[in-house]
């Protein structure tokens, strides 16, 4: 890569370098699993709440 191209890349910023696709997938999967854990906890809480309060 020539110095001119490298300078242009630095000016534009290289999203591939900053956010590798693998990291995005890892982030997505961790968010998904986090969401599913929160959903399970909320579901357990609601079922316990209905069980205790008899709503």
C-alpha positions in Angstrom: 0.0 0.0 0.0 1.4 3.4 -0.9 1.8 6.2 1.6 -0.8 8.2 -0.2 -3.4 5.5 0.1 -2.6 4.9 3.7 -3.0 8.6 4.4 -6.4 8.6 2.7 -7.4 5.5 4.7 -6.5 7.3 7.9 -8.4 10.4 6.9 -11.5 8.4 5.9 -11.2 5.9 8.8 -11.4 2.2 8.0 -14.6 0.8 9.6 -13.4 -2.7 8.8 -10.4 -2.1 11.1 -12.4 -0.4 13.8 -15.3 -2.8 13.8 -14.2 -6.2 12.6 -17.2 -8.3 11.4 -16.3 -11.0 14.0 -16.5 -8.5 16.8 -19.9 -7.3 15.5 -21.2 -10.9 15.5 -19.8 -11.5 19.0 -21.5 -8.3 20.2 -24.8 -9.2 18.5 -24.8 -12.7 20.0 -23.9 -11.4 23.5 -26.8 -8.9 23.2 -29.1 -11.7 22.1 -28.1 -14.0 25.0 -28.4 -11.1 27.4 -31.8 -10.3 26.1 -33.0 -13.9 26.4 -31.7 -14.1 30.0 -33.5 -10.9 30.9 -36.7 -12.3 29.3 -36.4 -15.5 31.2 -35.9 -13.7 34.5 -38.9 -11.5 33.7 -41.0 -14.5 32.9 -40.0 -16.3 36.1 -40.7 -13.1 38.1 -44.2 -12.7 36.5 -45.1 -16.3 37.1 -44.0 -16.2 40.7 -45.9 -12.9 41.1 -49.1 -14.4 39.8 -48.5 -17.6 41.9 -48.0 -15.5 45.1 -50.6 -12.8 44.5 -53.1 -15.1 42.9 -53.9 -12.6 40.2 
